C-alpha cells in the first residue's frame, strides 16, 4: 500500500504530465512480462486535442514513475532552453499545433471521410 507522500508525488507528476499535453496510459509493451516489476510501468500518450503530430494511441514514453519524472524534467529543460534562445515559446507551439490540426482536417475533408459532429 502506498502512503500519503506517494499519492502526493503521483498527483504532482500527473499535473506536469497534463501541462505538457500528455495523459497516462497503460503500456502496450512494458518489457518482460515475467518480470514482476513490469506492473510498475506507465506510458505517456497524447491527451485529447494535444500534440496533434502524434496519433492518439502513440506511446511517447514508457517507464516507471521515477523515469517519467526524469523524462518530463528533460522536456521542460528543452522547452526552457528553446525559449531562452527565442526558438520557440508557448504561443509559437500552440500556433504550430493549430496549423497541424487544420492540415489534418483539410486532408480528412479532401479524402471524403466523415468527420464526427458534421452533418451531411
Protein Blocks (a to p, Z undefined) as FASTA:
>chain_A
ZZfklmmmmmmmmmmmmmnopacdddfbgcjfklmklmmpccddddehiaklbcfklcfb
gcdfklmmmmmmmmmmmmmmmmmnomacfklmmmmmmmmmmmmmmmmmmnopacehiaZZ
